[in-house]
Amino acid sequence: MTKYVLKLYICGHTPRSEHAAENPRRICEEDLQGQYELRVVDVLEHPQLAEDEKIMATPTVIKKLPLPLRRLIGDLTDREKVILGLDIQVTAPTNEKGP
């Protein structure tokens, strides 16, 4: 399985920022099954990191790996849009049953 490297840029530790982070975290935990690194960056605490990535709005999530690089800006609450926008390959769970 491919390892995903994601960075999520938020602005402050507000209820809105926490809400924006919920869905990407859930997707990572449920669909990427440990094959991910998710770093949450608060642009108020680390403005240089945001400037280096040319972050103009929050929330923004960037998929660094696997290539190609993808960015998704704005509402991250729609699971399907996040998966499609970041080009995340979700594998269907297998039902392994013995004979």
Secondary structure as UniProt FT lines:
FT   STRAND          4..10
FT   HELIX           15..31
FT   TURN            33..34
FT   STRAND          36..42
FT   TURN            43..45
FT   HELIX           47..52
FT   TURN            53..54
FT   STRAND          60..65
FT   STRAND          70..73
FT   HELIX           79..85
FT   TURN            86..87
//
